[in-house]
Amino acid sequence: MSESASNYFDDLFLRLSNKDLNDCSYQLVIEAYTHKKVVKKANKHELFWNSLVISEVPHSLYKTDEFILALTTYFSQEAATNFQIIANVLVEAPESIVIAIRRSELVLNKSHAKWDEIHKLAVQCPNILDDLIATSKVFQAAHLERLDLVRKSSEPFKLLSLFEFLSFSAAYSFSHLVEPAVDYDGSTISTSSQVRALTNLVQWKLEHATDGEFMLNESVIIQSLAKYHIPLILPSDKNRIAANALLRQFEELMQAQVELDEFISRSVHPFCFDDSLYFSVKNERLQMEHVDRSSADNWVRNGNRKTMLRGYWFNMALDAFILSGLGDKQIGSLENHEQNQIAYVKALACKLELVSVYVVVN
């Protein structure tokens, strides 16, 4: 490499090389790409993947976590392309490319520009990416099937207002306090799965809500309750049949959403991130087998760690809440004071995590 360079990453490498760090110089440049906001985001990928230093990275680093993360970022973005470099890595360290493609979460994004590049790589280097491409196609078809099911199940609720939709979600939750909700297989839908599905459905409804749906008054609320919810309570009401039918349709919508959510969490996410599993296609169906038990243990531990982190940030927020002196003050009305305190602490927990982990200032 020349003694001067106009590329940020080449300049950084030259400065580090003067410190005689050997291969550490390459690793530090890679980490600058994956972890630091070193240049404008729009140019960052182009600068790195078209730099001189990327073509000089030792083959011994191709299998490192840092380089795989850089490859993952490469397949996630569409701004930069360096086919020859990626083809070279595929020859020297094919497993690194496979892992990077999986972790980039391209599997369900079949319109992403990087799929064209992946198909070209598969032609240039046969038998390396074929299984991954075939598996991804089956995942995409299964995902589309579940999306269509949610879309069809949501049709009866498109004309309902946001308030009416939220009211049906409340009626659904209340109806299953005693009798558990079941999925397509007849298994009980857990509380966490219900909450996740309801959250996704409410988000869908919010995306299509008009400004007028947020302007509620007593008259609007009474009309909605009289049409959809009083019939569920009073057996003699003439609208009971229609209201019950709509509630059953909401249960079907929930089943469809839970099926989609479970497919993503139990199949797609493990495919992307669980290195202990190998997915393949046999007779046009997905098959999964464990190939590394130690990695499976890591997957379980990471899942448990993620769950426990929620409690960690809540406890941190609770300490901050008490130290702020707000613990001794009434928040809102007396009857809602405790719920308001909990809501405040949860919001504070989110803020602490965003600031501490993601460096979100505002």
N, C-alpha and C positions, 0 to 999 in steps of 0.2 A: 504494500500500500504506500502511496506517495506520502510525503511529509506534510502535505496540507490537503484538506478536503472540505468540500462545501456541504456535505451531508452531516447532519447532527450526529448520527451514530458512528460515522467514520471519524469525525472529530473526537468524539468521546473515546473511541478505541485507541486513537493515536496518543491521547493524553494518558490513558491507562497503561499503554505499552511502555511508555517512558518510565513507569514505576516498576518494570520487570516483574509482572504478576503472572506471566505465562498464560495458561488457559483461563485463569481467573478473569482476565481482561474480557474474553469472549462472554463468559458467564455474566459479568457485570453489565455488559452492553445489552444482552438478552433480557436481563432483569429490568433495565431501564425502559425497554420497550414494553414489557408486560405489566410493570408496576408503577411507572412514573408518568406524570403528565409533563412530558419534556418538550413537546411541540404542539401546535394546533392539531386537534383531533383529526381534522380532515386530511392532514398531510402525514400524520404519524406512520400509518401503515405503508404508504408509498415510500417514505424515506427509509424505513427499516428493510423492507423486502427488496428494495432496489439499491441498497448500499453495497459497498465493496466488502464490508466485514461479514455480511451474511454468506457470501460465497466462499469465505475463508474459514468458516467455523469448522474446527476439527471434527472428524467423524465420531470420535470418542464421546462427544457431547450430544450426539443425536438422540440418545436414549435417556438423557437426564430429564428430570421433572421440569426444569426451567425451559428447556428447548421444546418439550412436548406442549407446554403451556403456550409458548410462542406459536407453535403450529396450530394449536386449537384456536388461537386468536386469528390466525391467517384464514382458516376455513370459516370462521364466524363472520368475517367482514367481506365486503365486495369491492373496496376501493383499490386494492393492490393485487397484482398477480405476478408471480415469478415461477412459471411452469417448470423451467429447467432445474431450479434449485429444489423444488418439491419432488421432481422426478428423481433427482440424485439421492435425496433422503430416502425415498421409497425403495431404492435399490439397496442402500446401505443399512437402513433400519426400518423395514416395512411395518413392524409392530408399532413404531412411533406414529406413523401416518394413520394407521387404523385407529389407534387410541385417540389421536387428535380429532379425527373426523367424528368419532362417536361423541367425544366430549364437547364438540362445537354445537351439538344439538341440531344438526342439520337434518336428522332423520325424518322429521315431520314437515320440514320446509322444502318441499320438492321443487319449488320455483326459484330457490336460491341459485345465484349465478355459479357458485362453486361446484354444483353438481356437474356442469358441463366439463369442468376441469377434471373432476374425479373420474368421469367416464373416459376422458382422454388418457388419464393415467392408467386406467384399467386396460386400455388397448395397448399402450406402450409397455406395460409390465403385467403380462397375463397371470391369472390365478392368484393374485394377491388381494385384490379388492372385490372380486366377483361375489364372494359370500356376503360381504358387507352391503353391497349394492342390492343384491337379491333380498336380503333381510329388510333393508330399509324400504323397499317397494311394498313388502307385505305389511310392514308397520304403517305405511302411508295409506294403504287401502283399508286397513282395520280402523285407523283413525278417522278417515273420511266416512266410513260406515257409521261410526258412533256420532260424529258431528251431524250427519243427516238425521239420525234418530232424535237427537236433541232438537234440531231445527223443526222437525215435524211435530214433536211433542209440545213445542213452545207456541205453535200456531194459534191455539185457542186463547192465548194470553197476550197476544200482540195488541189487541184493542183495549185491554184493561189499563187503567191508569196505574201509575207507580204505587199510589196508596192502596188500590184494590189488590195489586199483586202482592204487596207486603202483607196485606190482611190475610190473603190465602196462605202465605208462608207461615203466618202465625197460627192459622187454623190447622195447617198440616202438623206443625210442631206440637200443638196442644193435643191433637188427636192421637199422637204417638207417645204421649207421656206414659200411658199404661200399656197399650198394645204396640210392640216394636214394629218399626218400618222394615220392610224386606226388599232385597234387590231382586234381580232377574233370576238368580239361582235359588231364591228362597232363604238366603242367609240374612241375618239381622244387620241392618245398616247402623254402624256405630255413630255415636253422637258427633265425633270429629268429622266423619264423612258427611253427615247431614249438614253440619255447619259449613264445611267447605263447598258443598254443592249449592246450598242456599246463597252463600257469598258470591259464587260465580254467576248464579241466575239473577241475583239482584244487580250485579255489575252489568250484566247484559241488558236488564231493564233500564238501568240508569243511562246507558249509552244511547237509548232510543227515546228517553223521556223528553217531553217538551217543557218549556219554562212554566207553562200554565199548570202543569201537574204538581208543582211545588207550592202553588198558591191555594192552600186549603182553607176552607171556612166551615162553620158548623153545618151549613146547608149541604155542601158537597159531601161531607163525611156521612151525614145521615142518609143521603140518597144511596151512597155506595153500600153502607151497612144494610139498608133495607133491601137492596137488590140481591146481595150476595151472602150476607152473613146471618141476618135474622132468620132466613129460611133454614139455616143449619141448626138453629137452636129451637125454633118452634115447629113441631112436626106438622101442624095443620096449615102452615103457610103454603100458598099456591105455587110459590117459586121453589119449593124444597127440592123437587126432582132435578131441576136445572142446576141449582146450587150444588147438590150432591154430585152430579155428573162432573161439574167443573172441578170439584175437590178431588175426585178420582183422577181426572186428567192431570191435576197438579201432582198427584202421587206418581203418575206415569212419567211426568217430566222430571221429577226428582230421581226416579230410577234410572232414566236415561242419562242425567247429569252425573249421578254417582258412578254409573258404568264408564262414562268418559273419564272422570277423575281417577278412578281406580286403574283404568288402562294406562293412563299416563304415569301414575305414581308407582304402580307395581310392575309395569312392563317397559315403558319408554325410558323412565329415569334409570332403572337398573341397566338397561341396554347402554345408555350414555355414560354412566359413571361407575357401575359395579364391575370391576375387573375380575371378580371371581366367577362371573357367568359368561357363557358362550351361547350366543343366539344363532340359530341356523334355520333354514327352510327345508321341510321335508313334506312332500305331497301337498305343496302350496300352503302349508301350515307352519306357524312359528314353533320352534322347539328350543328349550332352554336347558342347559346342563351346567352343573358346577364344575369348575376346572381348578379352582384354587381356594381351599377352605380358609386359609389365613386371610385372604382378601375379603372373603365373605364376613369374617369376624370384624374386620375393619369397617365394612359397610354397615353392619348392625351397630357397632360402637358409635360411628359417626351419626347415625340416625338418633340414637339415644342421646348423644351429646347435643344435637340440634334441639331435641325436645327439652332437655334440661337447661339449655341456654335461655329459654323463655322465662323460666323461673329465676335464673340468675339476674337478668335485666329487670325483672319485676322487683326483686329484692333490692337491687341497687337503687331503683326508682323510689321504693318505699323508704329507704334510708334518707335519700335526698328530700323526699316529701316531709319527713319528720324534722329534719334539720332546718328546713325552710320556715318552720313555724306554722305551716298550713294545717298540720294535724290537729291543732287546737281550735281551728276556725270552722264555722259552718259554711258549707258550700251549697248554695241553692236553698230550696225549701227544706224544712226539718224532715219531712217524710222521705225525701229523696237524697238526704245528706250522705248516707253511707254509699249508695250507688254512685253518686257524683264523685266521692273520694276515690273509689275503685277506678272509675273511668279516668280520672285525672292521673292516677298513678300509672295506669296502663299507657296512657298517652305519653307520660314522662319517660316510661321505659323505652318506648319506640324512639323518642328523641335522643336518649342517651346512647342507644345502639347506633343510630344513624350518625351521630357526632363522633362517637368513639371508634367505630369500625369503618364506616364509609366516608368519614370526614365531611359530612353534609353540614354546612354552617347555617344556612338559612332554610 
